[in-house]
Amino acid sequence: MAATNLAIGDAQDGSTPSPPAGLTTVLVIGAGLIGTSVALAISSQGVKVHLRDTDPSAALAAQALGAGTVEQPRGPVDLAVVAVPPAQMATELAAAQAARAARAYTDVSSVKEAVEQASSDAGCDMSSYLGGHPMAGRERSGPWAAKPGLFEGRPWIITPTRTTSAVTERLVRELIALCGAVPVVMAADAHDRAMALVSHTPHLISALTAARLEHLGQTEMMLVGQGLQDVVRISGGDPRLWADILVSNAGAVAGVLGEIAVDLQRVTSALLAVASSCPSMLPQAWEEATVSLLDILGRGRAGHERLPGKHGSPHQSFAEVHVVVGDNSGALARLLADVSAAGVNVEDIVLDHAMGTPSGTVSLQVSSAASATLPEALQALGWNAYGPLTELHRRNGGHHQ
């Protein structure tokens, strides 16, 4: 995929944007996870939020959470946020504009080009509409999964066109600032190509992997470790919503899947050659399969190294310190307090519960320097702590999942 130039909006220096002053009333159409999270974030900043959903119980739930009111506005609001699946966006936008519900309109769809085209075809006023997509979400859905801080520090893509009015863009940027997000300007087609790779295809791959578990026996399911849980975590999303997203971005997703299919076929053929080889041909087939696997795994590791670190900074490698922790109240809090007292900053944390015992392993990602001293400091406090695996241990089969 060709590189895409991103234009990052305000607060590039890491400072907190000043609270916007112009956005006072907002209509949120669609009280799901994203719509309700937007409503929670801006209502806490003093914006009057009106909630609307085809399912009245969803709007009432959002109201109960403090996201706004189900009482509909008597006149146009400053901004309408259309938070519905991509296939419904054009219809909802056209209806809202026909009713003169707002001065400006935006959406939160993860597909932009098809939505913009459908909206234009439906006769929508494209000058008062600016496509938006906050890069945040959860594997859970619905208003009860909403969080006011969901967008804090996250990119929020906007796709202005030549017809987008200055007033519309200003109001949408004010919404983004109120949610604590960072605006990123992209063209709609570039956005969709990027989403196919960084969001849509990974969700599909996650679902394909999770589908293999459907008929797995209970004994085998007890063997599931953190590695598989990491891969399938996002597959818990709403199937109808994700089917809509994938179909709406069909071309770009199919392109990424085609590239993956080439690699997958190569690896599959190599492994099948090993499995079906006669004894005399086995060494050659084994060597060819190893070469193919090393290529794919090496490219995968190189891609992983490109993932951004905290706050969008360049990727950093951290070491893991493993601590055995009892599955009892307060144990994790005491561990983190002891780590803090040792002057060590934890970059990330993974919990892996042990099977059949009331304990588990906490893997702490810390700097390489800290990994050399933290285990001893924790052991002195009574913790069963271990430093990173040595390279020899890794080669002999030690691995962490």
QUIGI-V34797 format. One line per field, one symbol per residue. phi: phi as a letter, one per 40 degrees, with the letter a starting at -180 (. if undefined). A space follows every 10 residues. Layout:
phi = ???
//
This chain:
phi = .ccbcbbccd gccgccccdc bccbbbbbbh ccdcdccccc cccccgccbb baacbdcccc cccccgcibc ccccacccab bcbbddcccc cccccccccf cacababbcc bbcccccccc ccgcccccbb cbaccaiacc bgccccbccd bdgccbcbbc bccccccccc ccccdccccg cbcbcacccc dccccdccbc cdcccccccc cccdbccccc ccccbcdccc ccdcccccdc ccccccccbd cccccccccc cccccccccc cccccbccdc ccdccccccc cccccccccc cccccccccc fgcddbcbbb bbbcbccbdg cccccccccc ccgbcccaab bbcccgbcaa bbbbcbcdcc ccbcdccccc cgccbbcccc cccccchcab b
//
